[in-house]
């Protein structure tokens, strides 16, 4: 099993969610986040004073899926989240050792 974590722009969340649903993924976790990468924030003007916005609003999506579905999930996220501009985000893929469904005690892929 794989854990896919994607950091994306907030306005792309619905498109990514729909793309993952289309390939058959049933569940995901969404967390509001702030951060920066190469983008390094930007300067804004407020009431005549300039100030730096270091941390930009982002959304972190977490999905656990089977190994055979992982590459399709990454492709779906990439296609749906891409704007072609700096700050589109990153995708991290890690190995998941085990999963336990708390309600039933199921383990492994049955628990996903």
Backbone as a chain_set.jsonl record, in Angstrom:
{"seq": "XXXXXXXXXXXXXXXXXXXXXXXXXXXXXXXXXXXXXXXXXXXXXXXXXXXXXXXXXXXXXXXXXXXXXXXXXXXXXXXXXXXXXXXXXXXXXXXXXXXXXXXXXXXXXXXX", "coords": {"N": [[0.841, -1.177, 0.0], [0.335, 2.321, -0.504], [0.969, 5.642, 0.678], [-0.171, 8.679, -0.304], [0.65, 11.964, -0.333], [-0.351, 15.141, -1.066], [0.426, 18.459, -1.715], [-1.331, 21.204, -2.529], [-2.751, 23.992, -4.426], [-5.402, 25.79, -2.881], [-7.795, 26.345, -4.398], [-7.893, 24.309, -6.222], [-8.814, 22.038, -5.065], [-11.444, 20.803, -5.327], [-11.39, 19.894, -7.985], [-9.281, 18.031, -7.878], [-10.29, 16.222, -5.994], [-12.542, 15.248, -7.4], [-11.226, 14.051, -9.578], [-9.811, 11.979, -8.299], [-11.945, 10.512, -7.317], [-13.053, 9.607, -9.703], [-11.202, 7.676, -10.561], [-11.646, 5.711, -8.773], [-10.933, 5.899, -6.083], [-11.921, 5.979, -2.719], [-11.761, 7.315, -0.204], [-10.391, 10.225, 1.401], [-8.219, 12.504, 3.116], [-8.265, 15.87, 4.102], [-6.371, 18.704, 4.819], [-6.03, 21.995, 5.908], [-3.325, 24.099, 5.153], [-0.299, 26.047, 5.543], [2.45, 27.39, 3.815], [5.642, 27.481, 2.056], [7.674, 27.197, -0.87], [9.915, 27.154, -3.455], [8.695, 29.371, -4.298], [8.55, 31.235, -2.243], [6.798, 33.078, -0.968], [5.205, 36.372, -1.12], [4.952, 39.964, -1.737], [2.65, 42.282, -0.367], [0.358, 45.059, -0.522], [-1.042, 47.022, 1.961], [-3.213, 49.344, 3.112], [-1.447, 51.355, 2.296], [0.999, 50.464, 3.224], [3.719, 48.256, 2.719], [3.967, 44.755, 3.065], [5.342, 41.509, 3.81], [4.185, 38.388, 2.779], [4.887, 35.491, 4.027], [4.094, 32.785, 4.369], [2.091, 30.904, 2.346], [-1.342, 30.143, 1.589], [-2.25, 26.74, 1.457], [-3.384, 23.414, 0.569], [-3.417, 20.253, 2.01], [-3.596, 17.018, 0.913], [-4.318, 13.711, 1.791], [-4.027, 10.348, 0.923], [-4.612, 6.886, 1.076], [-3.785, 4.028, -0.686], [-3.957, 1.031, -2.761], [-1.018, -0.585, -4.118], [-1.173, -0.955, -6.911], [-2.941, 1.019, -7.702], [-1.756, 3.379, -7.112], [-0.038, 4.807, -8.946], [-1.852, 5.703, -10.888], [-3.388, 7.371, -9.27], [-1.533, 9.374, -8.608], [-1.076, 10.451, -11.155], [-3.654, 11.426, -11.689], [-3.951, 13.376, -9.685], [-1.858, 15.112, -10.381], [-2.627, 15.973, -12.976], [-5.073, 17.261, -12.406], [-4.392, 19.241, -10.543], [-2.543, 20.908, -11.702], [-1.562, 24.123, -12.767], [0.338, 25.296, -14.208], [1.822, 27.328, -13.297], [4.197, 28.756, -10.955], [4.311, 27.306, -7.695], [2.417, 25.299, -7.775], [2.579, 22.946, -6.303], [3.465, 19.863, -4.527], [3.929, 16.287, -4.603], [4.075, 13.584, -2.427], [5.128, 10.279, -2.003], [4.83, 7.46, -0.062], [5.669, 4.318, 1.494], [3.278, 2.202, 3.03], [3.063, 0.383, 5.917], [1.079, -1.028, 7.402], [-2.502, -1.038, 7.937], [-5.214, -0.359, 10.079], [-8.597, -0.815, 10.592], [-10.509, 0.804, 12.843], [-13.166, 0.375, 13.772], [-13.909, -2.289, 12.979], [-11.646, -3.842, 13.202], [-10.354, -4.845, 11.007], [-7.525, -5.453, 8.883], [-4.796, -4.293, 6.803], [-5.203, -4.111, 3.222], [-7.964, -4.525, 3.18], [-8.882, -2.876, 5.133], [-8.633, -0.378, 4.101]], "CA": [[0.0, 0.0, 0.0], [1.052, 3.589, -0.587], [0.362, 6.865, 1.184], [0.101, 9.782, -1.216], [0.389, 13.273, 0.262], [-0.233, 16.169, -2.095], [0.258, 19.842, -1.284], [-1.84, 21.87, -3.731], [-3.427, 25.272, -4.242], [-6.748, 25.517, -2.345], [-8.894, 26.394, -5.368], [-7.842, 23.1, -7.041], [-9.248, 20.898, -4.251], [-12.604, 20.1, -5.891], [-10.976, 19.193, -9.204], [-8.48, 16.875, -7.474], [-11.217, 15.28, -5.353], [-13.314, 14.619, -8.476], [-10.326, 13.192, -10.358], [-9.543, 10.776, -7.503], [-13.189, 9.74, -7.28], [-13.219, 8.975, -11.023], [-10.361, 6.479, -10.705], [-12.111, 4.693, -7.84], [-10.516, 6.091, -4.691], [-13.121, 6.287, -1.95], [-11.585, 8.202, 0.935], [-9.213, 11.078, 1.475], [-8.174, 13.45, 4.22], [-7.855, 17.195, 3.645], [-5.921, 19.563, 5.906], [-5.599, 23.32, 5.474], [-1.93, 24.288, 5.532], [0.387, 27.237, 5.041], [3.846, 27.064, 3.583], [6.259, 28.034, 0.862], [8.767, 26.446, -1.469], [10.706, 28.078, -4.273], [7.841, 30.542, -4.465], [9.011, 32.111, -1.164], [5.845, 34.111, -0.573], [5.122, 37.556, -1.969], [4.718, 41.22, -1.028], [1.329, 42.865, -0.587], [0.18, 46.425, -0.07], [-2.23, 47.156, 2.791], [-3.318, 50.709, 3.636], [-0.26, 52.117, 1.956], [2.227, 49.866, 3.749], [4.076, 46.966, 2.136], [4.357, 43.705, 4.001], [5.674, 40.243, 3.15], [3.403, 37.208, 3.143], [5.844, 34.384, 3.934], [3.427, 31.49, 4.251], [0.949, 30.978, 1.438], [-2.345, 29.11, 1.891], [-2.196, 25.502, 0.671], [-4.218, 22.321, 1.067], [-2.713, 18.974, 2.0], [-4.49, 15.876, 0.708], [-3.691, 12.426, 2.1], [-4.776, 9.211, 0.39], [-3.973, 5.576, 1.181], [-4.347, 3.178, -1.75], [-3.179, -0.152, -3.119], [0.142, -0.296, -4.958], [-1.536, -0.893, -8.328], [-3.726, 2.231, -7.953], [-0.97, 4.553, -6.711], [0.442, 5.607, -10.085], [-3.024, 6.38, -11.468], [-3.765, 8.44, -8.351], [-0.555, 10.451, -8.781], [-1.364, 11.075, -12.456], [-4.915, 12.161, -11.561], [-3.682, 14.578, -8.883], [-1.006, 15.995, -11.177], [-3.414, 16.577, -14.056], [-6.125, 18.13, -11.875], [-3.857, 20.343, -9.735], [-1.582, 21.722, -12.466], [-1.952, 25.388, -13.396], [1.457, 25.7, -15.045], [2.528, 28.443, -12.659], [4.959, 28.42, -9.755], [3.482, 27.097, -6.511], [1.388, 24.272, -7.983], [2.654, 22.01, -5.191], [4.294, 18.667, -4.563], [3.301, 15.019, -4.223], [4.996, 12.694, -1.733], [4.618, 8.905, -1.995], [5.555, 6.635, 0.904], [5.182, 2.958, 1.709], [2.489, 2.016, 4.248], [3.309, -0.961, 6.425], [-0.175, -1.685, 7.77], [-3.647, -0.184, 8.22], [-6.203, -1.034, 10.923], [-9.892, -0.137, 10.711], [-10.81, 0.776, 14.272], [-14.502, -0.157, 14.041], [-14.03, -3.737, 12.78], [-10.372, -4.554, 13.439], [-9.771, -5.31, 9.742], [-6.153, -4.996, 8.663], [-4.287, -4.323, 5.438], [-5.99, -3.453, 2.172], [-9.383, -4.605, 3.504], [-9.185, -1.753, 6.02], [-8.629, 0.863, 3.324]], "C": [[0.885, 1.238, 0.0], [0.248, 4.69, 0.09], [0.798, 7.978, 0.247], [-0.311, 11.063, -0.514], [0.629, 14.312, -0.827], [-0.486, 17.53, -1.468], [-0.137, 20.622, -2.534], [-2.417, 23.244, -3.382], [-4.873, 25.005, -3.828], [-7.862, 25.49, -3.388], [-8.913, 25.181, -6.291], [-8.389, 21.87, -6.321], [-10.4, 20.13, -4.882], [-12.237, 19.32, -7.142], [-10.18, 17.936, -8.864], [-9.373, 15.809, -6.849], [-12.03, 14.524, -6.409], [-12.464, 13.661, -9.293], [-10.015, 11.904, -9.606], [-10.782, 9.891, -7.416], [-13.404, 8.988, -8.594], [-12.383, 7.716, -11.187], [-10.686, 5.409, -9.665], [-11.623, 4.825, -6.418], [-11.701, 6.594, -3.878], [-12.913, 7.305, -0.852], [-10.33, 9.039, 0.828], [-9.341, 12.0, 2.665], [-7.645, 14.769, 3.683], [-7.52, 18.041, 4.874], [-5.533, 20.914, 5.31], [-4.191, 23.542, 5.999], [-1.428, 25.625, 5.018], [1.842, 26.866, 4.855], [4.39, 27.793, 2.37], [7.362, 27.104, 0.397], [9.65, 27.43, -2.2], [9.992, 29.408, -4.451], [8.187, 31.635, -3.455], [8.079, 33.245, -0.793], [5.834, 35.286, -1.537], [4.858, 38.793, -1.11], [3.338, 41.747, -1.367], [1.298, 44.282, -0.032], [-1.123, 46.515, 0.722], [-2.208, 48.529, 3.439], [-2.024, 51.492, 3.458], [1.044, 51.545, 2.463], [2.457, 48.511, 3.089], [4.39, 45.977, 3.247], [4.527, 42.403, 3.231], [4.779, 39.14, 3.692], [4.326, 36.01, 2.93], [5.168, 33.049, 3.646], [2.155, 31.646, 3.433], [-0.052, 29.877, 1.782], [-2.242, 27.938, 0.915], [-3.189, 24.517, 1.263], [-3.384, 21.047, 0.956], [-3.747, 17.857, 1.916], [-3.708, 14.609, 1.022], [-4.61, 11.305, 1.641], [-3.958, 7.949, 0.628], [-4.624, 4.687, 0.119], [-3.448, 1.971, -1.994], [-2.046, 0.244, -4.06], [-0.238, -0.125, -6.426], [-2.346, 0.356, -8.682], [-2.914, 3.512, -7.73], [-0.544, 5.418, -7.897], [-0.701, 6.348, -10.767], [-3.473, 7.538, -10.595], [-2.823, 9.634, -8.498], [-0.81, 11.192, -10.099], [-2.635, 11.919, -12.386], [-4.71, 13.455, -10.777], [-2.886, 15.585, -9.7], [-1.811, 16.713, -12.254], [-4.435, 17.576, -13.516], [-5.573, 19.36, -11.153], [-2.962, 21.295, -10.521], [-2.219, 22.987, -13.018], [-0.864, 25.844, -14.364], [2.244, 26.858, -14.469], [3.25, 27.964, -11.406], [4.005, 28.274, -8.572], [2.378, 26.077, -6.686], [1.424, 23.192, -6.912], [3.567, 20.837, -5.429], [3.444, 17.458, -4.183], [4.385, 14.15, -3.597], [4.357, 11.313, -1.662], [5.478, 8.087, -1.034], [4.889, 5.27, 1.025], [4.409, 2.9, 3.029], [2.64, 0.563, 4.69], [2.018, -1.698, 6.738], [-1.243, -0.627, 8.029], [-4.615, -0.999, 9.071], [-7.472, -0.194, 10.932], [-10.347, -0.292, 12.164], [-12.136, 0.09, 14.56], [-14.545, -1.676, 13.987], [-12.761, -4.532, 13.106], [-9.745, -5.1, 12.173], [-8.39, -4.704, 9.57], [-5.804, -5.068, 7.186], [-5.215, -3.631, 4.467], [-7.483, -3.528, 2.414], [-9.807, -3.411, 4.363], [-9.232, -0.428, 5.275], [-9.968, 1.02, 2.68]], "O": [[2.031, 1.204, 0.446], [-0.983, 4.678, 0.081], [1.992, 8.191, 0.032], [-1.472, 11.234, -0.144], [1.699, 14.347, -1.435], [-1.483, 17.732, -0.776], [0.633, 20.693, -3.491], [-2.553, 23.604, -2.213], [-5.508, 24.094, -4.36], [-8.787, 24.686, -3.271], [-9.852, 25.028, -7.073], [-8.427, 20.781, -6.894], [-10.336, 18.903, -4.963], [-12.719, 18.205, -7.342], [-10.375, 16.891, -9.486], [-9.226, 14.623, -7.144], [-12.188, 13.307, -6.322], [-12.923, 12.58, -9.663], [-9.96, 10.838, -10.219], [-10.679, 8.664, -7.438], [-13.886, 7.855, -8.59], [-12.799, 6.784, -11.874], [-10.087, 4.334, -9.664], [-11.877, 3.935, -5.606], [-12.4, 7.52, -4.291], [-13.815, 8.099, -0.585], [-9.333, 8.62, 0.24], [-10.44, 12.246, 3.162], [-6.693, 14.793, 2.903], [-8.283, 18.088, 5.839], [-4.795, 20.975, 4.326], [-3.891, 23.217, 7.148], [-2.056, 26.254, 4.166], [2.404, 26.112, 5.65], [3.707, 28.603, 1.743], [7.911, 26.326, 1.177], [10.085, 28.429, -1.627], [10.614, 30.435, -4.721], [8.125, 32.822, -3.775], [8.544, 34.291, -0.339], [6.386, 35.206, -2.635], [4.578, 38.687, 0.084], [2.902, 41.671, -2.516], [2.11, 44.651, 0.817], [-2.183, 46.133, 0.226], [-1.307, 48.847, 4.215], [-1.574, 52.197, 4.362], [2.107, 52.089, 2.161], [1.529, 47.72, 2.919], [5.008, 46.331, 4.251], [3.95, 42.209, 2.161], [4.634, 38.977, 4.903], [4.525, 35.564, 1.8], [5.613, 32.284, 2.791], [1.261, 32.418, 3.783], [0.342, 28.796, 2.219], [-2.157, 28.13, -0.298], [-3.764, 24.758, 2.324], [-2.734, 20.798, -0.06], [-4.654, 17.767, 2.744], [-2.573, 14.447, 0.575], [-5.808, 11.305, 1.927], [-2.747, 7.941, 0.407], [-5.848, 4.6, 0.032], [-2.325, 1.904, -1.494], [-2.109, 1.282, -4.719], [0.302, 0.742, -7.112], [-2.427, 0.715, -9.857], [-3.342, 4.598, -8.118], [-0.682, 6.64, -7.848], [-0.538, 7.497, -11.178], [-3.895, 8.575, -11.108], [-3.273, 10.78, -8.51], [-0.764, 12.422, -10.141], [-2.689, 13.007, -12.959], [-5.23, 14.504, -11.156], [-3.205, 16.774, -9.709], [-1.686, 17.926, -12.421], [-4.638, 18.633, -14.115], [-6.213, 20.411, -11.15], [-2.657, 22.387, -10.04], [-3.273, 22.941, -13.653], [-1.111, 26.678, -15.235], [3.215, 27.32, -15.069], [2.947, 26.898, -10.869], [3.024, 29.008, -8.453], [1.486, 25.985, -5.843], [0.395, 22.575, -6.634], [4.339, 20.805, -6.388], [2.4, 17.579, -3.542], [5.471, 13.995, -4.155], [3.186, 11.184, -1.306], [6.7, 8.029, -1.175], [3.714, 5.096, 0.702], [4.835, 3.481, 4.027], [2.375, -0.363, 3.923], [1.87, -2.867, 6.381], [-0.931, 0.531, 8.307], [-4.818, -2.188, 8.821], [-7.433, 0.997, 11.243], [-10.542, -1.41, 12.642], [-12.227, -0.699, 15.5], [-15.153, -2.302, 14.856], [-12.81, -5.752, 13.265], [-8.705, -5.756, 12.241], [-8.113, -3.6, 10.039], [-6.427, -5.801, 6.418], [-5.924, -2.69, 4.825], [-8.221, -2.682, 1.91], [-10.963, -2.99, 4.318], [-9.809, 0.541, 5.768], [-10.201, 1.999, 1.972]]}, "num_chains": 1, "name": "protein.A"}
